[in-house]
Amino acid sequence: MTVTGGFAHNGAAVQIALDAPIPDWESFEFALECADPLIQFYYDIVTGEVHVTGSFEDDPGERERIDADPLRYREIGHLRPGEAHGWMERFAAEEVSDEQLRGRLRRAIVGRGCFRRFKEALLAAPAERARWFDYRNSLLRRSIERWFVESGLSVGARPPWWTAESPQGDSAR
């Protein structure tokens, strides 16, 4: 394995290696944020593809292939419990300066349906809504980087969100 550098995640670096696959970054983002516990996602360490299993399976042999070669496929899992909710709490508390909007957002995140109510509360503030999605995307991408660091896997290229101008890409939050 020839390591050509890396990109940082909280002091640890995701290694870039010439012989490592380039992950399907978009599918990886979808996998992490999927909230359906009946759907499982697996990263193929040979191709960089993300495979999906569940009751809906388009490819009925997918589960069998993954089970037959468990060292090749790494389960991605979903966001850690409460992680996305914590993002909403932090955004409302630390990123929103308008006190009325902050109050509406804090009330929105209590109880069932909080994700929907949070987004609805942001509809009246388009600039804050755009900032929320940027903030959320940044944290989601940090979660992807953390997954690769914790899994000890190299990648064949930096993700598209990582930029050379910022040593830690958009994960510097």
N, C-alpha and C positions, 0 to 999 in steps of 0.2 A: 504494500500500500504506500503510495507516494502522497504525503500530506503537503498541500500547497498553501495552507493558511487556515483561516477560520473566521467566524464571526462570533461576537461575544454574547453571552447570556449571563448577566449578573456575576461577572468575574470568571465564569467558565466559558470555554470556547467550543462551539460546534465546529468540528474539524471538517475541512474540505479535502477530499482525496480524489485523485484522478480516476481511480478504479471503483469509486463508489457511485451508486445510482443518483440521478437527479430526481428528488422527490416530486410527486405530483402535488405541489404546494396547495393548489386550490382545493383539491379533494381532501387533503389533510386538514385544512381549515374547516371544511364541512364536517368531517368526521369528529373533530374535537367539539364543535358546538352543537352537534346533534343531541337532542334531549331524549330521544326514544331509547329506553333501556333494552328493548327487544332487538335493536339493531347493533351489530358489532362490526368494528372496522379493524382491518389488519394492514400493516405496512409490509410490503414485499421488499426485503433488504437486497434482493438481486436486481429488480427492475425499477424500484421507486414508486410502484403503483400502490394505490389504496384499494383494498378489496372489501366488499360489504357482504355481511351475512345476516340472515334474519328470515322470518317466515315468508317474506315476499320474494325471495331470491329469484333473480332473472336466470341465473346459471345454477341449476340444481346441484352441480358437482363442486361448487365453490367451497362449501364447508368441508367436503371430503379431501380436497386438495390441500387445504390449510391444515387439517388434522394429520394428513399424511407426511407433512414436512414442517413440523412446529418450529424448527430452528430458522427457517426461511421467513416465516411470517410473525411479526410482532404485533400484539394487540395494541391498538392506539388508546382505547378507552375514551371516556367522555371527560369533560371538564370536571375538576374535583368538586365534590358537593359544596354548594354555597358559593363557589368561586364567581360565577357570573352575577349572582345577587350582590356579592361584595363589591364588584366593579360598579354596579349602580349606586350603592351606598357611598362609595368613595367619590364617584363623579359628582353626586349631589352635594356632598359635604365639602369637597376640596376644589372642585372645578367651576361650580356655578356661583356667580357673584350676585345675581338677582335674588333677593331674599324671598320674594313671593314664589318664584319658580322653584327655588330650593325647597321651600315648604311643600309645594305640590308634589315634587318628586319624592320627597321623604314619605309623604302620606301614600303615594302610589305604590311604593315597594313593600307595603305591609300586606301580608296574606296572599291567598290564591289569586292568580291572575296578575301578579305584580309586574311581570315583564310587559304584558300588553298595556297595562295602565301607565307604566313608565314611558313607553313609546308614545302613547296617546297624549300624555302631559307635555311631551316635547313638541308635539305638532304645532302648538301655538307659538313656539320659539324656534323658527327654522335654523337660525345661526347656532343655537345651543344644540339642536338636534344633530346638525352636521358635526359639531365638536364631539358629541357623544359617540357617534359612529366612528370617528377617527380614534378616539380614546379607546373604545371597545376593540377595534381592530388591532390597535397597538398591543393591548393586553393579550388578545387571542394569539397574536404572532409570537409574543414572549412565551406563551404557553407551549407553542409548537417548538420553539428553540429549547425550552426546558425539557421537553420530551426527548429530543435528540441527545441533549447532554446527559440526562438521566439514563437513557438507553445505551449510551456509549457508542452511538452510530455516527459514522461519517456520512457526508453528503457530497455529491458530485459538483454542486454549484451553490452559490449563495441564493437565498430566496429573493424573489423580485422586489420585496419591500426593503431589503437591505441596501444601503447606499454607501459608497466610498466616502462621501463628504462627511458622514456621521459615523464615527468609529463603531457605534453600536446600532447603526441603522435606526429604525423608528422604535427600537426597543429600549431607548435610553430613558423612558419614563420611570 
